[in-house]
Amino acid sequence: MGNDELRMHLDQLHTTELGALRIKRNFALDTDDVVGWCRMKMKSPDAAIRKDGKNWYVTTEGCIITVNAQSFTIITAHREKKQKKADMPR
């Protein structure tokens, strides 16, 4: 199953009440439709999707969205951390 699997199931995305609160806090969102906000980010042509173990990770527009691969539950979303100069390869 390729990275298109997640895109084919965007209509099944959902989250928990705590997940929605966590995502709203992490991005200071002024919407109650957190799933819709995540779905919009995932539809971006620039979205990079990878599966690692039991989760999908979608990196786009400076954020990383984590989705459970079995249930299509959005677990969390957070801002992508910038690499420190000391961490960058020389």
Protein Blocks (a to p, Z undefined) as FASTA:
>chain_A
ZZklmmmmmmmgccdfklmmmmmmmnopabfblmlmmmmmmmpmklccddehjbccddee
hiacdddfklopafbdcddddddfklpcZZ
